Amino acid sequence: MVDSRFLEFRLDYSENKNRGVGKFVSSEVVAAGGHLWKIVCYPSGDANEHMGEYVSIFLRLVSETENPESSLGWPRFVKRSDVETLFMTNGLARFMCGVIVVLDNDPSPTPMPVPVPPSDISVHLGRLLDRTIGADVTFIVKGEAFPAHRAVLAARSPVFEAQLLGSMADATMPSITVQDMEPSAFKVMLQFMYTDFLPEDDKLGDSLVEIMQHLIVAADHYALDRLKLLCPLKLIENVSTDKVGSILICAETYNCAELKKKCLDFFAVENNFKKAAFTDGFVTLVQKYPLLSAELRRRVGILQ
């Protein structure tokens, strides 16, 4: 805890500038931090070496005897010429001083802040998924079983909430079969729902593009809005000649505008188009998506 005060001392300099060395003029006394303080000014200096050249200014802690030699304070030496040119107003020299007293015997000191660790809820929920502790529903995806927790999935997805906690038949079934989804993609989706993170790219390896496309479909179906935004960002970084056709179809079908633009720009490079034109994804695009094919023709100007 601190206690602070400001002192102002106005010295009639014309009357006091010729005082002898060691002769002082002082301000009124002010209380701060349980002590008395005053400004003491020696117009002719407080020692012979300063006579005639410096004005000595002291902030003093006043002793009980008022003896300046036993007082404590902070000295400052100012050239007499500076006092006369910088501090003078209408014949008065004006000095300001601030007193800040730190009280050591504060009865209620402010406690030091305790460092707060980063949130680890994703670690705990991820561990809950890995250990299947308390799992109360199992999803069957192409023969693979994935235990999960109804409450967690319902909290993350309104579709799962209706399916698992509502009036649908699945709400009372111990296991649910998932259609039209690959086990690898369903596993990543569950991990995301528990941790809010996607795996590192190297952990998905060569299946990254396929899994991200499956996840876009799943995110759209289960209303996982954040996941639906993250997956296209992964695909934008991994557009290639052998995948661009299927990625463009996915972007068009699920309204991923930035991803679609990336694919169209990629096709616009002639060498890319020549290689991509022989892929299954491009053949599917031309045969089953005539409107998208027409847009690609207008954008690229090379499809006839």
Backbone torsions as a table, in degrees:
resi	resn	phi	psi	omega
1	MET	NA	143.7	-179.7
2	VAL	-125.2	154.3	173.9
3	ASP	-128.7	128.9	-174.7
4	SER	-131.2	148.6	176.0
5	ARG	-144.8	158.7	174.0
6	PHE	-117.8	137.6	177.4
7	LEU	-114.0	141.6	173.3
8	GLU	-123.0	129.8	-179.0
9	PHE	-125.9	119.9	176.8
10	ARG	-108.2	118.2	-176.3
11	LEU	-107.8	126.3	173.1
12	ASP	-72.8	93.8	-169.3
13	TYR	-68.5	-36.0	-178.0
14	SER	-62.9	-30.9	-179.5
15	GLU	-87.1	-19.7	-172.1
16	ASN	-116.7	-4.9	-173.6
17	LYS	-68.5	-20.6	-178.2
18	ASN	-101.7	16.3	174.1
19	ARG	-60.4	153.5	-178.4
20	GLY	-71.4	163.1	177.9
21	VAL	-60.7	133.3	-179.4
22	GLY	86.9	-5.2	176.6
23	LYS	-89.9	131.4	-173.1
24	PHE	-125.0	162.7	172.2
25	VAL	-127.5	138.7	-175.2
26	SER	-124.8	159.1	176.9
27	SER	-83.5	-180.0	171.2
28	GLU	-68.3	158.7	-179.7
29	VAL	-87.3	138.2	177.4
30	VAL	-127.6	146.0	-179.7
31	ALA	-94.9	136.3	176.2
32	ALA	-154.8	126.9	177.3
33	GLY	64.5	29.6	179.5
34	GLY	80.6	10.0	179.8
35	HIS	-128.6	164.3	176.4
36	LEU	-103.8	138.3	-176.2
37	TRP	-132.1	152.3	173.4
38	LYS	-155.0	157.8	174.3
39	ILE	-92.8	130.6	178.2
40	VAL	-117.3	129.9	-178.1
41	CYS	-122.3	129.3	174.4
42	TYR	-106.6	95.1	-175.7
43	PRO	-58.5	-28.1	-179.8
44	SER	-110.2	17.4	179.7
45	GLY	89.3	161.4	-177.8
46	ASP	-105.6	2.1	176.7
47	ALA	-148.8	160.6	-173.6
48	ASN	-59.4	-34.1	-176.3
49	GLU	-68.8	-17.6	-180.0
50	HIS	-98.6	-1.9	-174.2
51	MET	-61.5	129.4	175.7
52	GLY	80.1	-11.8	-176.9
53	GLU	-113.9	-40.7	-174.6
54	TYR	-121.9	149.3	166.5
55	VAL	-101.9	129.2	-179.5
56	SER	-99.3	129.3	180.0
57	ILE	-123.3	129.1	-178.1
58	PHE	-126.1	138.3	163.4
59	LEU	-95.5	121.6	-172.6
60	ARG	-118.5	140.4	166.7
61	LEU	-85.5	113.9	-170.8
62	VAL	-73.8	128.8	176.7
63	SER	-84.9	167.4	179.8
64	GLU	-63.8	-28.3	-177.0
65	THR	-89.6	-5.2	-176.7
66	GLU	59.0	26.3	179.0
67	ASN	-87.9	111.4	-175.9
68	PRO	-57.1	-30.6	-176.7
69	GLU	-69.6	-22.6	179.3
70	SER	-99.9	4.6	-179.4
71	SER	-84.1	157.6	175.7
72	LEU	-107.2	155.1	178.2
73	GLY	175.5	-173.9	-178.8
74	TRP	-118.9	115.5	-176.1
75	PRO	-89.0	153.2	172.1
76	ARG	-143.4	138.0	-179.3
77	PHE	-114.7	124.0	-176.3
78	VAL	-121.5	133.9	178.1
79	LYS	-61.5	140.7	179.4
80	ARG	-59.0	-36.5	-179.8
81	SER	-64.9	-34.7	177.8
82	ASP	-69.8	-38.3	177.5
83	VAL	-59.3	-43.4	-175.4
84	GLU	-72.8	-25.1	-177.4
85	THR	-103.6	-28.9	-173.2
86	LEU	-106.9	-30.7	-172.7
87	PHE	-105.1	-6.0	-172.5
88	MET	-87.7	133.7	171.4
89	THR	-141.0	114.0	-179.8
90	ASN	53.8	40.9	176.2
91	GLY	83.9	-3.7	-179.6
92	LEU	-108.5	132.7	173.1
93	ALA	-92.2	125.1	-173.3
94	ARG	-111.1	124.8	179.6
95	PHE	-122.4	135.6	176.8
96	MET	-117.9	143.0	179.5
97	CYS	-146.0	136.1	176.4
98	GLY	-103.6	137.9	178.7
99	VAL	-115.0	121.5	176.7
100	ILE	-123.4	117.2	-177.9
101	VAL	-111.5	121.7	175.5
102	VAL	-89.6	120.5	-177.5
103	LEU	-87.4	118.4	-178.2
104	ASP	-77.1	-26.0	-174.9
105	ASN	-101.0	42.7	178.4
106	ASP	-64.5	119.3	-177.7
107	PRO	-67.6	-19.3	-179.4
108	SER	-135.2	69.9	-177.4
109	PRO	-62.7	148.4	178.3
110	THR	-70.5	124.4	-178.6
111	PRO	-68.1	148.6	176.7
112	MET	-67.7	137.8	-179.9
113	PRO	-65.3	139.3	178.7
114	VAL	-91.3	125.6	179.7
115	PRO	-57.9	132.7	-179.6
116	VAL	-97.9	120.2	179.7
117	PRO	-68.8	157.6	178.0
118	PRO	-64.4	159.2	-179.5
119	SER	-60.2	136.0	178.5
120	ASP	-124.6	22.7	-179.6
121	ILE	-63.4	-33.8	179.8
122	SER	-66.1	-33.9	177.9
123	VAL	-65.6	-44.7	-177.6
124	HIS	-66.8	-43.8	179.5
125	LEU	-68.7	-37.2	176.5
126	GLY	-62.2	-38.2	176.9
127	ARG	-66.4	-35.9	177.6
128	LEU	-61.6	-41.0	178.7
129	LEU	-68.1	-44.2	-177.1
130	ASP	-63.2	-39.2	-176.8
131	ARG	-87.5	-10.0	-178.7
132	THR	55.9	26.4	179.0
133	ILE	-69.4	126.4	178.5
134	GLY	74.8	10.4	179.3
135	ALA	-61.0	136.0	-177.7
136	ASP	-127.0	11.1	174.5
137	VAL	-153.6	146.7	179.0
138	THR	-126.2	131.9	177.4
139	PHE	-100.6	133.6	178.3
140	ILE	-106.6	115.7	-178.0
141	VAL	-122.4	105.3	-178.8
142	LYS	49.2	45.5	175.2
143	GLY	90.7	-12.9	179.1
144	GLU	-94.7	139.2	-177.6
145	ALA	-101.3	136.3	179.4
146	PHE	-129.8	98.2	176.8
147	PRO	-67.7	144.8	-178.8
148	ALA	-152.7	-176.8	-176.3
149	HIS	-122.6	120.4	-175.9
150	ARG	-56.0	-43.0	-174.5
151	ALA	-64.1	-40.5	-179.9
152	VAL	-65.1	-47.3	-179.1
153	LEU	-65.2	-38.7	179.2
154	ALA	-65.6	-34.8	179.0
155	ALA	-69.1	-25.6	-175.7
156	ARG	-95.2	-23.0	-173.4
157	SER	-140.9	125.3	176.6
158	PRO	-64.7	-27.2	178.4
159	VAL	-69.9	-45.7	176.3
160	PHE	-65.1	-34.5	178.3
161	GLU	-60.0	-46.2	179.1
162	ALA	-67.4	-37.6	-176.4
163	GLN	-73.3	-40.1	-170.5
164	LEU	-99.3	-23.9	-177.4
165	LEU	-122.3	-0.4	-177.4
166	GLY	-95.2	-150.3	-175.3
167	SER	-93.8	3.3	179.2
168	MET	-71.1	158.9	-178.0
169	ALA	-62.1	-30.7	-178.4
170	ASP	-62.5	-22.0	-177.2
171	ALA	-63.4	-21.9	-178.2
172	THR	-111.7	2.0	-177.0
173	MET	-93.9	135.9	-179.9
174	PRO	-72.8	-23.8	179.2
175	SER	-137.2	147.9	-176.6
176	ILE	-132.8	131.5	178.3
177	THR	-91.0	129.7	-179.6
178	VAL	-103.4	127.2	-179.7
179	GLN	-98.9	156.8	170.8
180	ASP	56.3	41.9	176.2
181	MET	-149.7	141.1	179.6
182	GLU	-81.7	143.2	179.1
183	PRO	-56.1	-40.5	-178.7
184	SER	-62.4	-39.9	178.9
185	ALA	-71.0	-39.2	179.6
186	PHE	-64.2	-38.6	178.5
187	LYS	-61.7	-44.4	179.2
188	VAL	-65.2	-38.3	178.7
189	MET	-62.9	-44.2	177.4
190	LEU	-60.6	-44.4	179.5
191	GLN	-60.5	-39.4	178.3
192	PHE	-66.3	-40.3	-178.2
193	MET	-66.3	-28.5	179.4
194	TYR	-88.2	-30.3	-172.1
195	THR	-117.1	-16.9	-176.2
196	ASP	68.4	21.3	178.7
197	PHE	-130.8	148.4	171.4
198	LEU	-95.4	152.4	178.2
199	PRO	-64.2	158.7	173.4
200	GLU	-63.6	149.5	-175.9
201	ASP	-55.9	-39.9	-175.4
202	ASP	-67.8	-21.1	177.8
203	LYS	-75.9	-21.0	177.9
204	LEU	-92.0	-22.5	175.8
205	GLY	59.9	-138.3	-176.4
206	ASP	-70.0	-14.5	-177.7
207	SER	-90.6	6.0	-176.1
208	LEU	-55.8	-50.0	-175.7
209	VAL	-63.2	-44.3	-179.3
210	GLU	-64.4	-42.9	-179.3
211	ILE	-64.7	-41.9	179.6
212	MET	-62.9	-37.3	177.4
213	GLN	-67.0	-42.4	176.3
214	HIS	-62.2	-37.4	-179.0
215	LEU	-69.0	-33.9	175.5
216	ILE	-61.3	-42.5	178.0
217	VAL	-62.7	-47.2	-178.9
218	ALA	-65.7	-41.3	179.8
219	ALA	-62.7	-37.8	177.0
220	ASP	-66.7	-41.4	-177.4
221	HIS	-68.5	-42.2	-175.4
222	TYR	-96.1	7.8	177.9
223	ALA	58.9	45.4	175.5
224	LEU	-97.1	83.1	-169.1
225	ASP	-62.4	-42.2	-178.1
226	ARG	-66.7	-40.5	177.4
227	LEU	-62.0	-38.5	-179.2
228	LYS	-67.7	-23.6	176.5
229	LEU	-84.6	-32.2	-176.7
230	LEU	-76.2	-38.5	-176.4
231	CYS	-62.7	-44.1	176.7
232	PRO	-59.9	-32.0	177.5
233	LEU	-63.6	-37.9	176.0
234	LYS	-65.2	-41.0	-178.0
235	LEU	-69.9	-35.9	178.3
236	ILE	-56.8	-36.0	-179.1
237	GLU	-79.2	-8.0	-173.9
238	ASN	-128.4	24.6	175.8
239	VAL	-69.3	131.1	179.8
240	SER	-142.8	169.0	-175.5
241	THR	-63.5	-32.7	-177.3
242	ASP	-84.6	-10.5	-177.4
243	LYS	-117.8	-13.1	-170.0
244	VAL	-62.0	-34.4	-179.5
245	GLY	-63.1	-50.4	-179.3
246	SER	-67.7	-35.1	178.9
247	ILE	-66.3	-40.2	178.9
248	LEU	-63.6	-41.2	177.1
249	ILE	-60.4	-43.9	179.6
250	CYS	-63.8	-44.0	-179.6
251	ALA	-62.9	-40.1	179.3
252	GLU	-69.4	-43.2	-175.9
253	THR	-66.0	-36.7	-173.7
254	TYR	-112.4	20.9	168.9
255	ASN	57.9	50.7	175.9
256	CYS	-102.1	88.1	-168.4
257	ALA	-63.1	-46.4	-177.8
258	GLU	-65.9	-38.7	178.4
259	LEU	-66.1	-40.4	177.7
260	LYS	-61.5	-44.2	179.2
261	LYS	-61.9	-40.8	178.6
262	LYS	-60.5	-42.6	-179.6
263	CYS	-66.6	-43.0	178.9
264	LEU	-63.0	-41.9	177.4
265	ASP	-63.9	-36.2	179.4
266	PHE	-66.0	-42.7	177.8
267	PHE	-63.3	-29.0	-175.3
268	ALA	-67.8	-16.7	175.9
269	VAL	-81.3	120.4	-169.6
270	GLU	-57.4	-44.2	-179.1
271	ASN	-63.3	-37.4	177.3
272	ASN	-63.2	-44.4	-177.9
273	PHE	-63.0	-41.7	-178.1
274	LYS	-60.7	-36.0	179.2
275	LYS	-80.3	-41.1	-176.7
276	ALA	-69.0	-25.5	-176.2
277	ALA	-64.4	-16.8	-178.3
278	PHE	-100.5	10.2	-179.0
279	THR	-93.9	158.3	178.9
280	ASP	-64.2	-35.0	-179.8
281	GLY	-63.1	-39.4	179.2
282	PHE	-69.3	-40.5	178.4
283	VAL	-61.2	-43.1	177.4
284	THR	-61.9	-40.9	179.5
285	LEU	-59.5	-47.5	-177.2
286	VAL	-68.6	-38.5	-174.8
287	GLN	-79.3	-38.0	-170.8
288	LYS	-110.0	-9.1	-177.7
289	TYR	-130.3	71.8	-174.9
290	PRO	-63.0	-36.7	179.8
291	LEU	-66.9	-42.1	177.6
292	LEU	-67.3	-37.6	177.3
293	SER	-63.1	-40.4	178.5
294	ALA	-65.5	-39.7	178.0
295	GLU	-64.3	-39.8	178.2
296	LEU	-63.8	-38.3	178.1
297	ARG	-62.2	-42.6	-179.5
298	ARG	-69.6	-37.2	-177.0
299	ARG	-72.8	-44.1	-173.5
300	VAL	-91.1	-37.2	178.0
301	GLY	76.5	23.1	-178.6
302	ILE	-128.7	-5.9	174.9
303	LEU	-88.0	126.4	179.7
304	GLN	-117.6	NA	NA
